[in-house]
Amino acid sequence: MTPATKICGVSTPEAVRATVEGGAAFLGFMFFARSPRNIAPDAANRLAPPARAAGVKIVAVTVDPSDDEIDAIMAGLGPDLIQLHGKETPARVREIAQRTGSGIIKVIAVAEASDVDAAKAYEPLVEHLMFETRPPKDADRPGGLGVAFDWTLLKGRRFERPWFLAGGLNPWNVADAIAASGAPILDVSSGVERGPGLKDPALIQAFLDAARRVT
């Protein structure tokens, strides 16, 4: 089955256009000051209309957001989904879902098989799960580092919610990632960049083309 796709950390009209024209299902805007992909909610909202018109789901990517940050994102962008990429507890996930009315994507950091089991606590609360590489202890952000984990840790696992595979994906390893993990949705950020935070429309197109070729 051909996987769905998400292009994350988009910040230019050219990247939005490549995402939409390439047939991605999700487009992510990053709201985290330490990320090279950080963007303001009103700027994201100015970029979003072509994606909304095409039926692409708009995702607000956050890391342990405060209520004020969540409120600003909802007022400025009004995303379809909020991605929680920090250490949010199940109770905090529930609070954010109730506060916003948006669907939630909860990111689970993975380094070993036991990490995958953490998803169970979040499944009743979210619309999607995402499995991402656990960052090294000295990392200044929890994702977007271009590093893969052992994708076979997810092979054959069954979850109550649709799930994303993230971490280290690029146009050249899409088929391997699907074969190893069985992921129904792929999320890419740094793997389609020509430099930190600089999305390359040609690489976005190549990634989406590669995903379409998977059967």
C-alpha positions as CSV (number, residue, x, y, z in Angstrom):
1,M,0.0,0.0,0.0
2,T,1.3,3.4,-0.9
3,P,2.1,5.4,2.3
4,A,0.6,8.8,3.0
5,T,3.2,11.6,3.5
6,K,3.9,14.7,5.6
7,I,6.4,17.4,4.8
8,C,7.3,19.1,8.0
9,G,9.0,22.4,8.9
10,V,7.8,24.3,5.8
11,S,8.4,28.0,5.8
12,T,8.3,29.3,2.1
13,P,5.7,29.5,-0.6
14,E,8.0,27.4,-2.9
15,A,8.0,24.6,-0.3
16,V,4.3,24.8,0.2
17,R,3.8,24.6,-3.6
18,A,6.0,21.5,-3.9
19,T,4.2,19.9,-1.0
20,V,0.8,20.4,-2.5
21,E,1.7,19.6,-6.1
22,G,3.5,16.5,-5.0
23,G,0.4,15.1,-3.3
24,A,1.4,15.2,0.4
25,A,-1.5,14.6,2.8
26,F,-0.1,16.7,5.6
27,L,2.0,19.9,5.9
28,G,3.7,20.8,9.1
29,F,4.6,24.3,10.5
30,M,7.2,24.3,13.3
31,F,6.5,26.4,16.4
32,F,9.7,26.0,18.5
33,A,12.2,28.8,19.0
34,R,15.3,26.6,18.9
35,S,14.4,25.0,15.6
36,P,15.8,26.4,12.3
37,R,12.3,25.8,10.9
38,N,10.6,28.0,13.5
39,I,7.8,30.3,12.1
40,A,5.3,32.7,13.6
41,P,1.6,31.6,13.5
42,D,0.5,34.6,11.4
43,A,3.3,33.8,8.9
44,A,2.2,30.2,8.7
45,N,-1.3,31.3,8.2
46,R,-0.3,33.4,5.1
47,L,1.4,30.3,3.6
48,A,-1.4,27.8,4.4
49,P,-4.2,28.7,1.9
50,P,-2.9,26.7,-1.1
51,A,-2.6,23.6,1.1
52,R,-6.0,24.1,2.7
53,A,-7.6,24.5,-0.8
54,A,-6.0,21.2,-1.8
55,G,-7.3,19.4,1.2
56,V,-3.9,19.0,2.8
57,K,-4.1,18.8,6.6
58,I,-2.3,21.6,8.4
59,V,-0.2,20.5,11.4
60,A,1.2,22.8,14.1
61,V,4.3,21.2,15.5
62,T,5.1,22.1,19.1
63,V,7.4,21.0,22.0
64,D,5.9,21.1,25.5
65,P,3.8,24.1,24.6
66,S,2.3,26.4,27.3
67,D,-1.4,27.3,27.2
68,D,-0.5,30.7,25.9
69,E,1.5,29.2,23.1
70,I,-1.3,26.9,22.2
71,D,-3.8,29.8,22.2
72,A,-1.6,31.9,19.9
73,I,-1.3,29.0,17.4
74,M,-5.0,28.4,17.4
75,A,-5.8,32.1,17.0
76,G,-3.1,32.7,14.4
77,L,-3.3,29.5,12.3
78,G,-6.2,27.3,13.4
79,P,-4.5,24.0,12.4
80,D,-6.2,20.7,11.8
81,L,-3.8,18.9,14.0
82,I,-1.4,19.7,16.8
83,Q,1.8,17.6,17.0
84,L,3.2,17.3,20.5
85,H,6.9,16.6,20.2
86,G,8.0,17.0,23.8
87,K,7.6,15.1,27.1
88,E,3.8,15.8,27.3
89,T,2.1,13.4,29.7
90,P,-1.2,11.7,28.8
91,A,-2.9,14.2,31.1
92,R,-1.4,17.1,29.3
93,V,-2.3,15.7,25.9
94,R,-5.9,15.4,27.1
95,E,-5.8,19.1,28.3
96,I,-4.5,20.3,24.9
97,A,-7.1,18.3,23.0
98,Q,-9.9,19.6,25.1
99,R,-8.6,23.2,25.0
100,T,-8.3,23.3,21.2
101,G,-10.7,20.8,19.7
102,S,-8.0,19.9,17.2
103,G,-6.7,16.4,16.6
104,I,-3.5,15.4,18.3
105,I,-0.4,13.7,16.9
106,K,1.7,12.5,19.8
107,V,5.4,11.8,19.1
108,I,7.0,8.8,20.8
109,A,10.8,8.9,21.0
110,V,12.3,5.5,20.1
111,A,15.7,4.0,20.8
112,E,14.8,0.5,21.7
113,A,11.8,-1.9,21.6
114,S,10.5,-0.9,25.0
115,D,10.1,2.7,23.9
116,V,7.4,1.7,21.4
117,D,5.2,0.5,24.3
118,A,4.8,4.1,25.6
119,A,2.3,4.6,22.8
120,K,-0.3,2.6,24.6
121,A,-0.9,5.4,27.2
122,Y,-1.6,7.9,24.4
123,E,-3.7,5.9,22.0
124,P,-7.1,6.7,23.5
125,L,-6.3,10.4,23.5
126,V,-4.9,11.1,20.0
127,E,-5.8,11.0,16.3
128,H,-2.3,9.8,15.3
129,L,0.9,8.5,16.8
130,M,4.4,9.3,15.5
131,F,7.5,7.3,16.1
132,E,10.7,9.4,15.9
133,T,14.3,8.8,16.8
134,R,15.2,9.5,20.4
135,P,17.6,12.4,20.3
136,P,21.0,12.3,22.1
137,K,21.1,13.8,25.6
138,D,23.0,16.8,24.4
139,A,20.6,17.7,21.6
140,D,19.0,21.1,21.6
141,R,15.7,19.9,20.1
142,P,13.8,16.6,20.0
143,G,13.6,16.1,16.3
144,G,14.5,17.2,12.8
145,L,18.0,15.9,13.3
146,G,18.1,13.6,10.3
147,V,18.9,10.5,12.3
148,A,17.1,7.1,12.0
149,F,16.3,4.5,14.6
150,D,15.9,0.8,14.0
151,W,12.8,0.8,11.9
152,T,12.3,-2.9,12.3
153,L,11.2,-2.2,15.9
154,L,7.8,-1.3,14.5
155,K,7.5,-4.2,12.0
156,G,4.3,-6.2,12.8
157,R,3.2,-3.9,15.6
158,R,-0.5,-3.0,15.7
159,F,-1.8,0.3,17.0
160,E,-5.3,1.7,17.6
161,R,-4.4,4.9,15.7
162,P,-2.8,5.6,12.3
163,W,0.9,6.2,12.8
164,F,3.8,8.1,11.2
165,L,7.4,7.1,10.9
166,A,9.9,9.9,11.3
167,G,13.6,10.4,11.7
168,G,16.3,10.0,9.1
169,L,14.0,9.7,6.1
170,N,15.0,11.0,2.7
171,P,14.2,10.4,-1.0
172,W,16.6,7.5,-1.2
173,N,15.5,5.4,1.7
174,V,11.7,5.6,1.4
175,A,11.3,2.0,0.1
176,D,13.7,0.6,2.7
177,A,11.8,2.4,5.5
178,I,8.5,1.0,4.5
179,A,9.8,-2.5,4.0
180,A,11.5,-2.4,7.4
181,S,8.7,-0.8,9.4
182,G,5.4,-1.2,7.6
183,A,4.6,2.4,8.3
184,P,1.3,3.8,6.8
185,I,2.5,7.4,6.9
186,L,5.9,9.0,6.4
187,D,7.1,12.3,7.9
188,V,10.2,14.1,6.6
189,S,11.9,17.3,7.5
190,S,15.7,17.6,7.3
191,G,15.8,14.9,4.6
192,V,14.4,17.3,2.0
193,E,16.6,20.3,2.9
194,R,19.7,21.8,1.3
195,G,20.7,23.3,4.6
196,P,19.2,23.6,8.1
197,G,15.7,24.8,7.7
198,L,16.0,25.4,4.0
199,K,13.5,23.2,2.2
200,D,14.4,22.2,-1.4
201,P,11.4,21.9,-3.6
202,A,13.2,19.4,-5.8
203,L,14.0,17.2,-2.9
204,I,10.4,17.5,-1.6
205,Q,9.2,16.4,-5.1
206,A,11.7,13.5,-5.1
207,F,10.6,12.3,-1.7
208,L,6.9,12.4,-2.6
209,D,7.6,10.6,-6.0
210,A,9.5,7.9,-4.1
211,A,6.6,7.4,-1.7
212,R,4.2,7.1,-4.6
213,R,6.3,4.3,-6.1
214,V,6.0,2.1,-3.0
215,T,3.3,-0.5,-3.5
